[in-house]
Amino acid sequence: MRKTNIFICLLLYSVNLFAGDVATFVNLGFSADGSKYAFGQYGLTDQTYQAYSDICIVDVESNSFIKNGIFKTSPTKETRDKDSKSVFLALQNRAQATLIKNNISESRLGRVLYSQAEDKTGTQTLYFRDFQTENEYTVMIHVDKTTKQEASFYITVDIVLPNGSKISKKTGRPGYVRPGTKTYALKKILINDKNNALIFIVEKHEYSSKGLSIRYMVETIHLPV
């Protein structure tokens, strides 16, 4: 009986520790010239089961959202128990005119240069090769823990070309703290078909009294061609 009680306590502790929700990331594609990139995310909030969704359009060179490039459906009582993907598709329909205006298409999703196979957070250094261009990459995500519950990050990239020349770039906001974001994980790196736009898909691990929730953001780098 005592062992059973201990097991139940541990189970309840585990549920409480990992309570929260994980958003689903959606790659919405590049513009034809690689100057813009769009992504979305959607999910259900933990415990309240309210659907939410976001769509963001990013200018690659400035690494910032374009004007009027953020679309959002916030979790409310009206979205409670709704199918989160349906909520996202409705939002995508609302954003469609802006996506078309910026020549963004899901037919241009880019190529995956790196995809995280394990759940790792914090500072990490990656080494890989783009077998299409033969470029060799060294990518480092620098995560600075400011408090137990907050952190900032930025990304540095060194690219060695087949001719031996080197390109060094940095993206992100060193020292910028997003309240409630405890750490970050670099999940995936994309490059467009013209090889002039790098996209870094980053997990934000957000903590609150309800537990851990995972949301997504991107950082971008424009490459010379």
C-alpha positions as CSV (number, residue, x, y, z in Angstrom):
1,M,0.0,0.0,0.0
2,R,2.8,2.4,0.9
3,K,4.6,1.7,-2.4
4,T,1.4,2.4,-4.2
5,N,1.0,5.7,-2.4
6,I,4.6,6.6,-3.3
7,F,4.0,5.7,-6.9
8,I,0.8,7.9,-7.1
9,C,2.7,10.8,-5.5
10,L,5.5,10.5,-8.0
11,L,3.1,10.3,-10.8
12,L,1.2,13.4,-9.7
13,Y,4.5,15.2,-9.3
14,S,5.6,14.2,-12.8
15,V,2.3,15.4,-14.3
16,N,2.6,18.7,-12.5
17,L,6.2,19.1,-13.6
18,F,5.6,18.5,-17.2
19,A,2.2,20.2,-17.4
20,G,1.8,22.7,-20.2
21,D,1.4,22.4,-24.0
22,V,3.6,22.0,-27.0
23,A,2.7,24.0,-30.2
24,T,2.9,22.5,-33.6
25,F,5.2,24.3,-36.0
26,V,4.2,25.0,-39.6
27,N,6.6,25.9,-42.4
28,L,4.6,28.2,-44.8
29,G,7.5,28.7,-47.2
30,F,9.8,31.3,-48.8
31,S,9.2,34.1,-51.3
32,A,10.6,33.3,-54.8
33,D,13.6,35.6,-54.2
34,G,14.3,34.4,-50.7
35,S,13.7,37.8,-49.1
36,K,10.7,36.7,-47.1
37,Y,9.8,33.6,-45.0
38,A,6.6,32.7,-43.3
39,F,5.8,30.2,-40.5
40,G,3.0,29.4,-38.1
41,Q,2.2,27.5,-35.0
42,Y,-0.9,26.2,-33.3
43,G,-2.1,24.2,-30.3
44,L,-4.3,23.9,-27.3
45,T,-3.5,25.5,-23.9
46,D,-3.0,23.0,-21.1
47,Q,-5.9,22.6,-18.7
48,T,-8.2,25.2,-20.3
49,Y,-8.1,23.5,-23.8
50,Q,-8.3,26.8,-25.6
51,A,-7.1,26.7,-29.2
52,Y,-4.5,29.3,-30.4
53,S,-2.6,30.0,-33.6
54,D,-0.1,32.4,-35.0
55,I,1.3,33.2,-38.4
56,C,4.4,35.4,-38.9
57,I,6.0,36.8,-42.0
58,V,9.7,37.7,-41.7
59,D,12.0,39.9,-43.7
60,V,15.2,37.7,-44.0
61,E,17.8,40.4,-44.4
62,S,16.6,42.5,-41.4
63,N,15.6,39.5,-39.3
64,S,12.3,41.2,-38.4
65,F,8.6,40.9,-39.0
66,I,7.3,42.8,-42.0
67,K,4.8,45.5,-41.5
68,N,1.4,44.0,-40.7
69,G,3.0,40.6,-40.9
70,I,1.7,39.0,-37.7
71,F,-1.6,37.2,-37.5
72,K,-2.9,35.8,-34.3
73,T,-5.8,33.9,-32.8
74,S,-5.5,34.1,-29.0
75,P,-6.7,31.4,-26.7
76,T,-10.1,32.5,-25.3
77,K,-13.4,31.0,-24.1
78,E,-14.6,31.3,-27.7
79,T,-11.8,28.9,-28.8
80,R,-12.3,26.4,-26.0
81,D,-12.5,22.8,-27.2
82,K,-12.1,23.8,-30.8
83,D,-9.9,21.9,-33.1
84,S,-6.6,23.8,-33.1
85,K,-5.7,22.9,-36.7
86,S,-9.0,24.2,-37.9
87,V,-8.4,27.4,-36.0
88,F,-5.0,27.6,-37.7
89,L,-6.4,27.0,-41.2
90,A,-9.0,29.8,-40.6
91,L,-6.2,32.1,-39.6
92,Q,-4.2,31.1,-42.7
93,N,-7.1,32.0,-44.8
94,R,-7.2,35.4,-43.2
95,A,-3.4,35.8,-43.8
96,Q,-3.6,34.5,-47.4
97,A,-3.8,37.9,-49.1
98,T,-0.6,39.1,-47.4
99,L,1.2,35.8,-48.1
100,I,0.3,36.2,-51.8
101,K,1.3,39.8,-51.8
102,N,4.8,38.9,-50.6
103,N,5.0,36.0,-53.1
104,I,5.2,33.4,-50.3
105,S,4.3,29.8,-51.3
106,E,4.2,26.5,-49.6
107,S,5.6,25.1,-52.8
108,R,8.9,26.7,-51.7
109,L,9.6,25.1,-48.3
110,G,13.4,25.1,-48.7
111,R,15.9,22.3,-47.8
112,V,16.6,21.0,-44.3
113,L,20.3,21.4,-43.5
114,Y,20.0,20.2,-39.9
115,S,17.2,18.7,-37.7
116,Q,17.7,18.0,-34.0
117,A,17.4,14.3,-33.3
118,E,17.5,14.6,-29.5
119,D,15.8,16.9,-27.1
120,K,18.7,19.3,-26.2
121,T,18.4,22.8,-24.9
122,G,21.0,25.5,-24.0
123,T,24.3,26.3,-25.6
124,Q,25.2,23.9,-28.4
125,T,27.7,23.7,-31.3
126,L,26.8,22.0,-34.5
127,Y,29.0,20.8,-37.4
128,F,27.5,19.7,-40.7
129,R,27.9,19.9,-44.5
130,D,25.4,20.9,-47.2
131,F,26.0,18.1,-49.7
132,Q,24.3,20.1,-52.5
133,T,26.7,23.1,-52.3
134,E,29.5,21.4,-50.4
135,N,29.6,24.3,-47.9
136,E,30.7,23.3,-44.4
137,Y,28.8,24.9,-41.4
138,T,29.7,25.5,-37.8
139,V,26.7,26.8,-36.0
140,M,26.6,27.7,-32.3
141,I,23.5,28.7,-30.3
142,H,24.7,30.8,-27.3
143,V,22.2,30.6,-24.4
144,D,22.8,32.9,-21.5
145,K,20.9,32.1,-18.3
146,T,20.1,35.4,-16.6
147,T,18.0,33.8,-13.8
148,K,16.6,30.4,-13.2
149,Q,13.5,31.3,-15.2
150,E,14.9,33.5,-17.9
151,A,17.5,33.4,-20.6
152,S,18.7,35.2,-23.7
153,F,20.3,33.7,-26.8
154,Y,21.9,34.4,-30.2
155,I,23.3,32.3,-33.0
156,T,26.7,32.5,-34.7
157,V,27.4,30.8,-38.1
158,D,30.7,30.1,-39.9
159,I,30.5,28.8,-43.4
160,V,33.5,27.5,-45.3
161,L,33.0,27.4,-49.1
162,P,34.5,24.8,-51.4
163,N,37.1,27.4,-52.5
164,G,38.3,27.8,-48.9
165,S,36.8,31.2,-48.3
166,K,34.8,31.8,-45.1
167,I,31.6,33.6,-44.3
168,S,30.8,34.5,-40.7
169,K,27.4,35.7,-39.6
170,K,25.5,36.4,-36.3
171,T,21.7,36.6,-35.7
172,G,19.5,37.0,-32.7
173,R,19.5,39.5,-29.8
174,P,22.3,39.0,-27.3
175,G,21.2,40.0,-23.8
176,Y,17.5,40.3,-24.7
177,V,15.4,38.4,-22.2
178,R,11.9,37.2,-23.1
179,P,10.0,37.1,-19.7
180,G,9.2,33.6,-18.7
181,T,11.3,31.9,-21.3
182,K,13.7,29.7,-19.4
183,T,15.8,28.3,-22.2
184,Y,16.0,27.7,-26.0
185,A,16.6,24.8,-28.3
186,L,17.7,25.0,-32.0
187,K,15.4,22.5,-33.6
188,K,15.9,22.9,-37.4
189,I,17.9,24.9,-40.0
190,L,16.5,25.5,-43.4
191,I,17.9,27.1,-46.6
192,N,15.9,28.2,-49.6
193,D,16.4,27.0,-53.2
194,K,18.4,30.1,-54.1
195,N,20.8,29.4,-51.2
196,N,20.6,33.0,-50.0
197,A,18.4,32.6,-46.9
198,L,19.0,30.7,-43.8
199,I,16.2,30.0,-41.3
200,F,16.8,28.9,-37.7
201,I,13.8,27.3,-36.1
202,V,14.0,27.8,-32.3
203,E,12.0,26.3,-29.5
204,K,11.2,28.6,-26.6
205,H,10.7,26.8,-23.3
206,E,8.2,29.0,-21.4
207,Y,7.5,28.4,-17.8
208,S,4.5,29.5,-15.7
209,S,2.5,28.3,-12.7
210,K,0.8,25.9,-15.1
211,G,4.1,24.3,-16.1
212,L,6.2,24.1,-19.3
213,S,4.9,25.3,-22.6
214,I,6.8,25.2,-25.9
215,R,6.4,27.9,-28.6
216,Y,8.4,28.6,-31.7
217,M,10.3,31.5,-33.2
218,V,12.8,31.9,-36.0
219,E,16.0,33.8,-36.6
220,T,17.2,34.5,-40.1
221,I,20.4,35.3,-42.1
222,H,20.7,36.6,-45.6
223,L,23.6,35.0,-47.5
224,P,25.5,36.4,-50.5
225,V,25.3,34.4,-53.7
